[in-house]
């Protein structure tokens, strides 16, 4: 039996699925407040999975045309701000990864630049790239959490990324950017698998294997830089 693609009930169910990200964010915030950071990253991972699936579902079931008075984009942006910016900023402070002063400075950079970025109507390019560093602080802070660099390197990464928020440099969306999409999705899969292993090891108090650290570092650098590389080649705009 075929699933109807113009049903208001299914369309609203997709909105509820998107809204579930707010609950996963709540669970992540509770875990961070209790310094259970492995659990926090797990719930943020669930929220990231929801964020990756709700867009294709919304397009498949024509949610925008079926329920024109409900903005899935606005709902998505609200949840993304919490899961991609606010909670990672709080995690940097709560974890003691940086000193108190630099934690507050990093949090201010993350939450303020993210809020301004969401107000920018030019955040997407014609190739579906993000213009400037997008609100992916959850992935960036998680990568720092896994590789555990010195505090000044971590702060430098946060500072440079915050500055790049206002730059014309492009960053790829792994799913929506067509250029090199199979490769980019494969690299994102490597990053995700390495992240899952790191969470597993963190949950059981095991040390993260060197190969996982290398994998998440290399794949993270690819995702961070590939947009600029394609932009220089003229492949995206």
Secondary structure, DSSP 8 states (H G I E B T S, - for coil): ----SS-HHHHHHHHHHHHHHHHHHHHHHHHHHTT-HHHHHHHHHHHHHHHHHHHHHHHHTTHHHHTTTS-HHHHHHHHHHIIIIIHHHHHHHHHTSS-HHHHHHHHHHHHHHHHHHHT-TT-B-TTS-EESS-S-HHHHHHHHHHH---HHHHHHHHHHHHHHTTSS-EE--TTT--TTHHHHHHHHHHHHHHHHHHHHHHHTT----HHHHHHHHHHHHHHHHHHHHHHHHTS--
